């Protein structure tokens, strides 16, 4: 029987001249989460992202 798990990461916008600051911060954090989950035997099966106000929410869906 397969197990499923959702991991979410939240990033807030900040006042900066770097319009890609969320992209830069999220890329390294998402890679770290993928590496962590892979070590535990989880496999990424889907992703989703949404924004709400000043935040961006990333959802990572795993199975094993």
Biopython code that builds the backbone (N, CA, C, O; Angstrom):
import numpy as np
from Bio.PDB.StructureBuilder import StructureBuilder

atoms = [
    (1, "UNK", "N", (0.839, -1.184, 0.000)),
    (1, "UNK", "CA", (0.000, 0.000, 0.000)),
    (1, "UNK", "C", (0.891, 1.257, 0.000)),
    (1, "UNK", "O", (1.833, 1.354, 0.786)),
    (2, "UNK", "N", (0.593, 2.182, -0.858)),
    (2, "UNK", "CA", (1.399, 3.392, -0.967)),
    (2, "UNK", "C", (1.023, 4.399, 0.114)),
    (2, "UNK", "O", (-0.124, 4.493, 0.550)),
    (3, "UNK", "N", (2.045, 5.144, 0.522)),
    (3, "UNK", "CA", (1.847, 6.249, 1.457)),
    (3, "UNK", "C", (2.004, 7.547, 0.682)),
    (3, "UNK", "O", (2.753, 7.614, -0.293)),
    (4, "UNK", "N", (1.302, 8.561, 1.115)),
    (4, "UNK", "CA", (1.387, 9.871, 0.483)),
    (4, "UNK", "C", (1.656, 10.928, 1.538)),
    (4, "UNK", "O", (1.233, 10.801, 2.687)),
    (5, "UNK", "N", (2.367, 11.973, 1.133)),
    (5, "UNK", "CA", (2.726, 13.032, 2.061)),
    (5, "UNK", "C", (2.798, 14.357, 1.298)),
    (5, "UNK", "O", (3.241, 14.402, 0.150)),
    (6, "UNK", "N", (2.357, 15.428, 1.951)),
    (6, "UNK", "CA", (2.440, 16.770, 1.383)),
    (6, "UNK", "C", (3.383, 17.597, 2.247)),
    (6, "UNK", "O", (3.264, 17.613, 3.473)),
    (7, "UNK", "N", (4.307, 18.273, 1.607)),
    (7, "UNK", "CA", (5.198, 19.209, 2.290)),
    (7, "UNK", "C", (4.940, 20.583, 1.682)),
    (7, "UNK", "O", (4.809, 20.713, 0.465)),
    (8, "UNK", "N", (4.870, 21.595, 2.519)),
    (8, "UNK", "CA", (4.648, 22.947, 2.000)),
    (8, "UNK", "C", (5.762, 23.876, 2.455)),
    (8, "UNK", "O", (6.315, 23.733, 3.545)),
    (9, "UNK", "N", (6.073, 24.819, 1.600)),
    (9, "UNK", "CA", (7.082, 25.835, 1.878)),
    (9, "UNK", "C", (6.454, 27.189, 1.574)),
    (9, "UNK", "O", (5.775, 27.350, 0.560)),
    (10, "UNK", "N", (6.679, 28.157, 2.449)),
    (10, "UNK", "CA", (6.090, 29.481, 2.290)),
    (10, "UNK", "C", (7.205, 30.511, 2.202)),
    (10, "UNK", "O", (8.152, 30.494, 2.988)),
    (11, "UNK", "N", (7.078, 31.405, 1.235)),
    (11, "UNK", "CA", (8.047, 32.492, 1.059)),
    (11, "UNK", "C", (7.290, 33.804, 0.974)),
    (11, "UNK", "O", (6.283, 33.914, 0.275)),
    (12, "UNK", "N", (7.789, 34.795, 1.695)),
    (12, "UNK", "CA", (7.157, 36.108, 1.724)),
    (12, "UNK", "C", (7.957, 37.096, 0.887)),
    (12, "UNK", "O", (9.188, 37.065, 0.867)),
    (13, "UNK", "N", (7.243, 37.963, 0.206)),
    (13, "UNK", "CA", (7.926, 38.999, -0.548)),
    (13, "UNK", "C", (8.540, 40.006, 0.421)),
    (13, "UNK", "O", (8.051, 40.197, 1.535)),
    (14, "UNK", "N", (9.592, 40.627, -0.015)),
    (14, "UNK", "CA", (10.239, 41.655, 0.804)),
    (14, "UNK", "C", (10.636, 42.811, -0.090)),
    (14, "UNK", "O", (10.717, 42.677, -1.311)),
    (15, "UNK", "N", (10.874, 43.920, 0.523)),
    (15, "UNK", "CA", (11.266, 45.108, -0.234)),
    (15, "UNK", "C", (12.722, 44.957, -0.650)),
    (15, "UNK", "O", (13.624, 44.944, 0.188)),
    (16, "UNK", "N", (12.932, 44.846, -1.932)),
    (16, "UNK", "CA", (14.274, 44.659, -2.478)),
    (16, "UNK", "C", (14.270, 45.030, -3.958)),
    (16, "UNK", "O", (13.222, 45.038, -4.603)),
    (17, "UNK", "N", (15.416, 45.328, -4.469)),
    (17, "UNK", "CA", (15.544, 45.586, -5.901)),
    (17, "UNK", "C", (15.687, 44.294, -6.696)),
    (17, "UNK", "O", (15.585, 44.298, -7.923)),
    (18, "UNK", "N", (15.923, 43.188, -5.992)),
    (18, "UNK", "CA", (16.082, 41.883, -6.634)),
    (18, "UNK", "C", (14.709, 41.244, -6.822)),
    (18, "UNK", "O", (14.156, 40.667, -5.886)),
    (19, "UNK", "N", (14.166, 41.345, -8.019)),
    (19, "UNK", "CA", (12.819, 40.823, -8.271)),
    (19, "UNK", "C", (12.773, 39.300, -8.269)),
    (19, "UNK", "O", (11.685, 38.724, -8.278)),
    (20, "UNK", "N", (13.920, 38.634, -8.259)),
    (20, "UNK", "CA", (13.960, 37.169, -8.254)),
    (20, "UNK", "C", (14.352, 36.602, -6.886)),
    (20, "UNK", "O", (14.801, 35.459, -6.805)),
    (21, "UNK", "N", (14.190, 37.375, -5.819)),
    (21, "UNK", "CA", (14.635, 36.912, -4.503)),
    (21, "UNK", "C", (13.879, 35.666, -4.039)),
    (21, "UNK", "O", (14.471, 34.800, -3.394)),
    (22, "UNK", "N", (12.592, 35.555, -4.352)),
    (22, "UNK", "CA", (11.849, 34.351, -3.951)),
    (22, "UNK", "C", (12.361, 33.145, -4.731)),
    (22, "UNK", "O", (12.524, 32.066, -4.161)),
    (23, "UNK", "N", (12.613, 33.311, -6.009)),
    (23, "UNK", "CA", (13.141, 32.223, -6.834)),
    (23, "UNK", "C", (14.471, 31.718, -6.279)),
    (23, "UNK", "O", (14.676, 30.509, -6.163)),
    (24, "UNK", "N", (15.371, 32.632, -5.939)),
    (24, "UNK", "CA", (16.682, 32.241, -5.425)),
    (24, "UNK", "C", (16.583, 31.530, -4.080)),
    (24, "UNK", "O", (17.233, 30.507, -3.864)),
    (25, "UNK", "N", (15.775, 32.069, -3.182)),
    (25, "UNK", "CA", (15.626, 31.451, -1.854)),
    (25, "UNK", "C", (14.914, 30.103, -1.941)),
    (25, "UNK", "O", (15.320, 29.137, -1.294)),
    (26, "UNK", "N", (13.859, 30.042, -2.738)),
    (26, "UNK", "CA", (13.071, 28.811, -2.788)),
    (26, "UNK", "C", (13.812, 27.674, -3.472)),
    (26, "UNK", "O", (13.647, 26.519, -3.079)),
    (27, "UNK", "N", (14.619, 27.962, -4.478)),
    (27, "UNK", "CA", (15.323, 26.909, -5.205)),
    (27, "UNK", "C", (16.207, 26.080, -4.288)),
    (27, "UNK", "O", (16.158, 24.851, -4.325)),
    (28, "UNK", "N", (17.011, 26.737, -3.468)),
    (28, "UNK", "CA", (17.900, 25.973, -2.581)),
    (28, "UNK", "C", (17.110, 25.249, -1.487)),
    (28, "UNK", "O", (17.480, 24.140, -1.101)),
    (29, "UNK", "N", (16.034, 25.851, -0.981)),
    (29, "UNK", "CA", (15.237, 25.205, 0.051)),
    (29, "UNK", "C", (14.459, 24.009, -0.494)),
    (29, "UNK", "O", (14.365, 22.971, 0.162)),
    (30, "UNK", "N", (13.907, 24.155, -1.685)),
    (30, "UNK", "CA", (13.168, 23.049, -2.296)),
    (30, "UNK", "C", (14.111, 21.891, -2.606)),
    (30, "UNK", "O", (13.753, 20.733, -2.391)),
    (31, "UNK", "N", (15.308, 22.186, -3.106)),
    (31, "UNK", "CA", (16.282, 21.120, -3.371)),
    (31, "UNK", "C", (16.656, 20.401, -2.088)),
    (31, "UNK", "O", (16.785, 19.177, -2.084)),
    (32, "UNK", "N", (16.832, 21.133, -1.005)),
    (32, "UNK", "CA", (17.149, 20.517, 0.288)),
    (32, "UNK", "C", (16.007, 19.617, 0.744)),
    (32, "UNK", "O", (16.253, 18.527, 1.262)),
    (33, "UNK", "N", (14.767, 20.052, 0.561)),
    (33, "UNK", "CA", (13.599, 19.239, 0.940)),
    (33, "UNK", "C", (13.523, 17.987, 0.078)),
    (33, "UNK", "O", (13.227, 16.905, 0.585)),
    (34, "UNK", "N", (13.786, 18.120, -1.226)),
    (34, "UNK", "CA", (13.777, 16.951, -2.115)),
    (34, "UNK", "C", (14.843, 15.936, -1.699)),
    (34, "UNK", "O", (14.582, 14.733, -1.673)),
    (35, "UNK", "N", (16.036, 16.418, -1.376)),
    (35, "UNK", "CA", (17.111, 15.524, -0.941)),
    (35, "UNK", "C", (16.743, 14.821, 0.357)),
    (35, "UNK", "O", (16.968, 13.619, 0.501)),
    (36, "UNK", "N", (16.180, 15.561, 1.295)),
    (36, "UNK", "CA", (15.763, 14.993, 2.590)),
    (36, "UNK", "C", (14.708, 13.901, 2.408)),
    (36, "UNK", "O", (14.809, 12.823, 2.994)),
    (37, "UNK", "N", (13.708, 14.188, 1.600)),
    (37, "UNK", "CA", (12.621, 13.224, 1.386)),
    (37, "UNK", "C", (13.118, 11.996, 0.622)),
    (37, "UNK", "O", (12.692, 10.878, 0.911)),
    (38, "UNK", "N", (14.006, 12.188, -0.340)),
    (38, "UNK", "CA", (14.556, 11.066, -1.107)),
    (38, "UNK", "C", (15.348, 10.128, -0.203)),
    (38, "UNK", "O", (15.294, 8.910, -0.373)),
    (39, "UNK", "N", (16.082, 10.685, 0.753)),
    (39, "UNK", "CA", (16.829, 9.844, 1.702)),
    (39, "UNK", "C", (15.904, 8.947, 2.512)),
    (39, "UNK", "O", (16.288, 7.852, 2.923)),
    (40, "UNK", "N", (14.672, 9.425, 2.739)),
    (40, "UNK", "CA", (13.692, 8.643, 3.499)),
    (40, "UNK", "C", (12.833, 7.745, 2.611)),
    (40, "UNK", "O", (11.885, 7.123, 3.089)),
    (41, "UNK", "N", (13.162, 7.675, 1.319)),
    (41, "UNK", "CA", (12.451, 6.773, 0.411)),
    (41, "UNK", "C", (11.239, 7.378, -0.273)),
    (41, "UNK", "O", (10.492, 6.654, -0.932)),
    (42, "UNK", "N", (11.018, 8.669, -0.141)),
    (42, "UNK", "CA", (9.884, 9.323, -0.783)),
    (42, "UNK", "C", (10.254, 9.737, -2.202)),
    (42, "UNK", "O", (11.409, 10.049, -2.492)),
    (43, "UNK", "N", (9.245, 9.734, -3.086)),
    (43, "UNK", "CA", (9.425, 10.126, -4.485)),
    (43, "UNK", "C", (8.457, 11.263, -4.795)),
    (43, "UNK", "O", (7.267, 11.172, -4.492)),
    (44, "UNK", "N", (8.965, 12.327, -5.396)),
    (44, "UNK", "CA", (8.126, 13.464, -5.765)),
    (44, "UNK", "C", (7.187, 13.046, -6.896)),
    (44, "UNK", "O", (7.633, 12.532, -7.922)),
    (45, "UNK", "N", (5.880, 13.271, -6.703)),
    (45, "UNK", "CA", (4.924, 12.897, -7.747)),
    (45, "UNK", "C", (4.196, 14.096, -8.349)),
    (45, "UNK", "O", (3.663, 14.007, -9.454)),
    (46, "UNK", "N", (4.173, 15.221, -7.623)),
    (46, "UNK", "CA", (3.488, 16.386, -8.152)),
    (46, "UNK", "C", (3.897, 17.627, -7.366)),
    (46, "UNK", "O", (4.419, 17.532, -6.256)),
    (47, "UNK", "N", (3.653, 18.778, -7.955)),
    (47, "UNK", "CA", (3.914, 20.046, -7.280)),
    (47, "UNK", "C", (2.784, 21.016, -7.585)),
    (47, "UNK", "O", (2.021, 20.831, -8.533)),
    (48, "UNK", "N", (2.696, 22.036, -6.773)),
    (48, "UNK", "CA", (1.732, 23.098, -6.995)),
    (48, "UNK", "C", (2.255, 24.347, -6.300)),
    (48, "UNK", "O", (3.046, 24.251, -5.362)),
    (49, "UNK", "N", (1.828, 25.491, -6.744)),
    (49, "UNK", "CA", (2.213, 26.747, -6.109)),
    (49, "UNK", "C", (1.058, 27.736, -6.250)),
    (49, "UNK", "O", (0.319, 27.725, -7.235)),
    (50, "UNK", "N", (0.929, 28.572, -5.256)),
    (50, "UNK", "CA", (-0.102, 29.604, -5.284)),
    (50, "UNK", "C", (0.408, 30.819, -4.531)),
    (50, "UNK", "O", (1.301, 30.721, -3.690)),
    (51, "UNK", "N", (-0.170, 31.954, -4.846)),
    (51, "UNK", "CA", (0.201, 33.151, -4.102)),
    (51, "UNK", "C", (-1.034, 33.698, -3.396)),
    (51, "UNK", "O", (-2.163, 33.555, -3.866)),
    (52, "UNK", "N", (-0.784, 34.318, -2.271)),
    (52, "UNK", "CA", (-1.860, 34.906, -1.493)),
    (52, "UNK", "C", (-1.276, 36.107, -0.765)),
    (52, "UNK", "O", (-0.447, 35.957, 0.133)),
    (53, "UNK", "N", (-1.707, 37.285, -1.151)),
    (53, "UNK", "CA", (-1.170, 38.489, -0.526)),
    (53, "UNK", "C", (0.308, 38.644, -0.830)),
    (53, "UNK", "O", (0.715, 38.728, -1.989)),
    (54, "UNK", "N", (1.106, 38.681, 0.232)),
    (54, "UNK", "CA", (2.551, 38.860, 0.089)),
    (54, "UNK", "C", (3.315, 37.550, 0.218)),
    (54, "UNK", "O", (4.522, 37.565, 0.459)),
    (55, "UNK", "N", (2.643, 36.429, 0.063)),
    (55, "UNK", "CA", (3.296, 35.128, 0.239)),
    (55, "UNK", "C", (3.098, 34.249, -0.991)),
    (55, "UNK", "O", (2.106, 34.366, -1.710)),
    (56, "UNK", "N", (4.075, 33.363, -1.212)),
    (56, "UNK", "CA", (3.988, 32.332, -2.244)),
    (56, "UNK", "C", (4.083, 30.991, -1.527)),
    (56, "UNK", "O", (5.001, 30.763, -0.740)),
    (57, "UNK", "N", (3.139, 30.115, -1.800)),
    (57, "UNK", "CA", (3.086, 28.807, -1.176)),
    (57, "UNK", "C", (3.450, 27.744, -2.211)),
    (57, "UNK", "O", (2.859, 27.687, -3.290)),
    (58, "UNK", "N", (4.424, 26.907, -1.873)),
    (58, "UNK", "CA", (4.817, 25.791, -2.718)),
    (58, "UNK", "C", (4.384, 24.505, -2.031)),
    (58, "UNK", "O", (4.637, 24.319, -0.841)),
    (59, "UNK", "N", (3.740, 23.626, -2.769)),
    (59, "UNK", "CA", (3.315, 22.328, -2.244)),
    (59, "UNK", "C", (4.025, 21.227, -3.018)),
    (59, "UNK", "O", (4.010, 21.208, -4.248)),
    (60, "UNK", "N", (4.640, 20.322, -2.292)),
    (60, "UNK", "CA", (5.347, 19.186, -2.876)),
    (60, "UNK", "C", (4.627, 17.917, -2.432)),
    (60, "UNK", "O", (4.458, 17.688, -1.234)),
    (61, "UNK", "N", (4.205, 17.098, -3.378)),
    (61, "UNK", "CA", (3.464, 15.867, -3.090)),
    (61, "UNK", "C", (4.371, 14.668, -3.322)),
    (61, "UNK", "O", (4.973, 14.530, -4.386)),
    (62, "UNK", "N", (4.462, 13.802, -2.319)),
    (62, "UNK", "CA", (5.354, 12.648, -2.344)),
    (62, "UNK", "C", (4.580, 11.354, -2.143)),
    (62, "UNK", "O", (3.483, 11.342, -1.585)),
    (63, "UNK", "N", (5.186, 10.255, -2.619)),
    (63, "UNK", "CA", (4.671, 8.916, -2.345)),
    (63, "UNK", "C", (5.832, 7.978, -2.108)),
    (63, "UNK", "O", (6.957, 8.224, -2.545)),
    (64, "UNK", "N", (5.536, 6.898, -1.405)),
    (64, "UNK", "CA", (6.497, 5.798, -1.270)),
    (64, "UNK", "C", (5.749, 4.515, -1.057)),
    (64, "UNK", "O", (6.364, 3.457, -0.918)),
]
sb = StructureBuilder()
sb.init_structure("model")
sb.init_model(0)
sb.init_chain("A")
sb.init_seg("    ")
for serial, (resi, resn, name, xyz) in enumerate(atoms, 1):
    if name == "N":
        sb.init_residue(resn, " ", resi, " ")
    sb.init_atom(name, np.array(xyz, "f"), 0.0, 1.0, " ", f" {name:<3s}", serial, name[0])
structure = sb.get_structure()
